[in-house]
């Protein structure tokens, strides 16, 4: 069983984006790192260590996330298969998770950047549902919008499940976590 070494939460830096749909990866990383202090890494992002894992947040904005992930993983000599990238997915309804060992970016620009920087699609990822996107609404406007108050309970619940899924993947392996946290087809 290949053990996870690095968990990356994708998002955009700054208070303007803090509570947007695009920042659920950051929010998950913050929960994972609770009680730890974040440290700068080459001006590209922040990281900390907790429970045997490195946890990172790119500060390069979503579309350039690969710059940080590539530099941090190379510095710590972590192969792509031991990196778990966590990010928002408009194709999944709010409250759903999907763990995968590999695959395309699915159109998510941050994951696209990570795949380009690491040179492989063999990168584990945790997609966190933030959808559905309303018909006719621009995708960028939707992911950069804040959650509505009625969505707060579902968001808190999915972030709690995502935290458990990451911990399970770290302790028991990705496949065991996928079997437990991915919804039935």
Backbone torsions as a table, in degrees:
resi	resn	phi	psi	omega
1	UNK	NA	124.7	177.5
2	UNK	-79.6	125.2	-177.2
3	UNK	-88.9	139.5	173.2
4	UNK	-65.1	145.1	177.3
5	UNK	-124.5	-27.3	-173.9
6	UNK	-138.7	128.9	175.7
7	UNK	-116.4	124.9	-179.1
8	UNK	-113.3	129.0	171.7
9	UNK	-104.0	122.7	-179.2
10	UNK	-88.2	148.6	178.2
11	UNK	177.9	-170.3	176.9
12	UNK	-117.9	139.1	-179.1
13	UNK	-75.2	156.0	172.3
14	UNK	100.4	153.9	-176.4
15	UNK	-62.4	-27.7	-179.5
16	UNK	-60.0	-32.1	-175.0
17	UNK	-104.3	-6.8	-169.3
18	UNK	-47.1	-47.0	-174.6
19	UNK	-107.9	23.1	-179.8
20	UNK	-84.0	166.0	177.7
21	UNK	-61.6	-35.0	-177.7
22	UNK	-66.8	-14.9	-175.0
23	UNK	-104.1	18.3	178.2
24	UNK	-64.7	-28.7	176.3
25	UNK	-63.8	-43.7	175.9
26	UNK	-61.4	-43.2	-177.4
27	UNK	-63.9	-37.6	176.7
28	UNK	-67.2	-44.2	178.0
29	UNK	-58.7	-40.5	178.3
30	UNK	-62.5	-39.3	177.3
31	UNK	-66.6	-42.1	178.5
32	UNK	-61.5	-38.1	-174.1
33	UNK	-91.5	5.3	-174.2
34	UNK	-45.2	127.8	179.0
35	UNK	90.0	-9.1	-179.9
36	UNK	-100.3	158.9	176.9
37	UNK	-98.0	135.6	177.8
38	UNK	-80.7	141.2	177.8
39	UNK	-120.3	145.6	178.3
40	UNK	-71.8	145.1	173.2
41	UNK	-126.5	102.3	175.1
42	UNK	52.9	26.7	-179.6
43	UNK	70.3	6.3	-177.3
44	UNK	-97.9	-20.7	-176.2
45	UNK	178.6	-174.5	178.9
46	UNK	-124.1	156.0	-178.9
47	UNK	-150.7	161.7	171.8
48	UNK	-152.4	173.3	178.2
49	UNK	-123.3	132.5	177.5
50	UNK	-154.4	139.7	176.8
51	UNK	51.3	38.5	177.4
52	UNK	78.0	4.5	179.9
53	UNK	-115.4	146.6	165.0
54	UNK	-86.2	139.0	178.3
55	UNK	-124.2	132.0	-176.8
56	UNK	-134.7	153.8	175.2
57	UNK	-135.4	115.2	176.7
58	UNK	-66.1	139.3	176.3
59	UNK	-110.9	24.4	-176.3
60	UNK	-97.6	3.9	-169.1
61	UNK	75.3	152.2	-170.1
62	UNK	-49.4	-50.8	-171.7
63	UNK	-67.7	-11.8	180.0
64	UNK	-116.0	18.8	-175.6
65	UNK	-56.6	-32.3	-177.8
66	UNK	-60.7	-29.5	178.7
67	UNK	-58.4	-47.0	179.8
68	UNK	-70.5	-48.3	-176.5
69	UNK	-61.3	-44.0	178.8
70	UNK	-62.1	-48.1	-178.3
71	UNK	-64.9	-44.0	-178.1
72	UNK	-67.3	-43.8	-178.9
73	UNK	-68.3	-37.4	176.6
74	UNK	-66.8	-42.5	-179.3
75	UNK	-59.1	-42.0	-178.6
76	UNK	-92.6	4.1	178.4
77	UNK	56.0	49.1	179.6
78	UNK	-106.0	121.0	-180.0
79	UNK	-72.8	152.7	-176.2
80	UNK	-53.4	-35.7	-178.1
81	UNK	-67.5	-9.5	179.0
82	UNK	-107.5	10.8	178.4
83	UNK	-106.9	129.0	174.8
84	UNK	-110.6	118.0	-179.5
85	UNK	-101.1	126.4	-176.1
86	UNK	-114.3	128.4	-174.8
87	UNK	-156.3	167.1	179.6
88	UNK	-75.4	150.5	176.8
89	UNK	-141.9	116.8	-179.5
90	UNK	-74.4	-18.0	-179.9
91	UNK	-76.2	-16.8	177.4
92	UNK	-101.9	138.7	177.1
93	UNK	-67.3	151.9	176.2
94	UNK	-53.8	129.3	-179.7
95	UNK	104.6	-7.8	-179.5
96	UNK	-105.4	146.7	176.1
97	UNK	-121.1	155.2	174.0
98	UNK	-147.3	112.1	174.8
99	UNK	-93.1	136.7	177.0
100	UNK	-141.4	150.1	179.2
101	UNK	-85.2	-21.6	-176.4
102	UNK	-165.8	174.9	174.6
103	UNK	141.7	-179.7	179.3
104	UNK	-75.7	177.3	179.5
105	UNK	-75.2	-18.2	-176.3
106	UNK	63.6	21.8	180.0
107	UNK	87.9	-4.4	179.6
108	UNK	-78.2	115.2	-170.8
109	UNK	-63.7	-34.7	177.7
110	UNK	-65.3	-44.3	178.7
111	UNK	-67.4	-35.7	176.0
112	UNK	-57.8	-44.3	179.8
113	UNK	-65.3	-39.8	178.9
114	UNK	-65.4	-44.7	178.5
115	UNK	-59.6	-44.0	179.2
116	UNK	-63.4	-42.7	-177.5
117	UNK	-69.0	-35.8	-177.8
118	UNK	-92.1	-11.7	174.3
119	UNK	72.5	24.2	-179.8
120	UNK	-159.1	154.3	171.9
121	UNK	-93.6	-1.6	-179.5
122	UNK	-82.7	60.7	-178.9
123	UNK	-126.1	119.1	176.8
124	UNK	-59.9	146.9	179.0
125	UNK	-146.2	152.1	174.3
126	UNK	-120.6	110.3	177.6
127	UNK	-90.1	130.4	-178.4
128	UNK	-112.9	117.5	-176.4
129	UNK	-65.0	130.5	175.8
130	UNK	-126.9	5.5	-175.7
131	UNK	-89.6	-172.3	5.4
132	UNK	-86.2	151.4	175.4
133	UNK	-75.8	129.1	179.6
134	UNK	-61.1	141.2	178.5
135	UNK	-56.5	136.3	177.1
136	UNK	83.3	-9.7	-179.7
137	UNK	-85.4	137.7	177.2
138	UNK	-61.8	134.1	-177.0
139	UNK	-59.8	-43.8	-179.5
140	UNK	-63.4	-42.6	179.0
141	UNK	-62.8	-38.2	-179.5
142	UNK	-65.9	-49.4	-176.4
143	UNK	-72.3	-22.2	178.2
144	UNK	-91.5	3.4	176.1
145	UNK	-86.9	153.4	176.8
146	UNK	-79.9	158.1	175.7
147	UNK	-69.2	144.4	176.1
148	UNK	-76.9	151.9	-178.9
149	UNK	-51.6	-39.8	179.3
150	UNK	-64.9	-18.3	-179.1
151	UNK	-86.1	-9.6	-173.4
152	UNK	-58.5	-43.3	-178.5
153	UNK	-66.0	-42.2	178.9
154	UNK	-65.3	-38.7	178.6
155	UNK	-63.9	-46.3	179.7
156	UNK	-60.5	-41.2	179.9
157	UNK	-65.8	-44.9	-179.1
158	UNK	-68.1	-35.0	177.0
159	UNK	-67.4	-35.0	174.5
160	UNK	-64.4	-43.5	177.2
161	UNK	-65.5	-39.2	178.5
162	UNK	-63.7	-40.1	176.7
163	UNK	-60.1	-46.3	177.6
164	UNK	-62.2	-41.1	-179.0
165	UNK	-63.9	-42.1	178.9
166	UNK	-64.5	-44.6	179.7
167	UNK	-63.6	-38.8	177.9
168	UNK	-66.3	-42.1	178.7
169	UNK	-62.8	-38.3	179.5
170	UNK	-69.6	-39.3	-175.1
171	UNK	-85.0	-40.7	-170.8
172	UNK	-112.9	-8.8	-178.2
173	UNK	102.8	156.3	-175.9
174	UNK	-62.8	-42.6	-176.7
175	UNK	-62.2	-43.4	178.3
176	UNK	-61.6	-42.3	179.2
177	UNK	-67.0	-38.6	177.7
178	UNK	-61.4	-44.0	179.9
179	UNK	-62.0	-32.9	-177.1
180	UNK	-85.6	-39.2	-169.0
181	UNK	-105.9	-16.9	177.0
182	UNK	-78.6	138.2	178.9
183	UNK	-67.9	155.3	175.6
184	UNK	-64.0	146.3	-179.7
185	UNK	-66.1	NA	NA
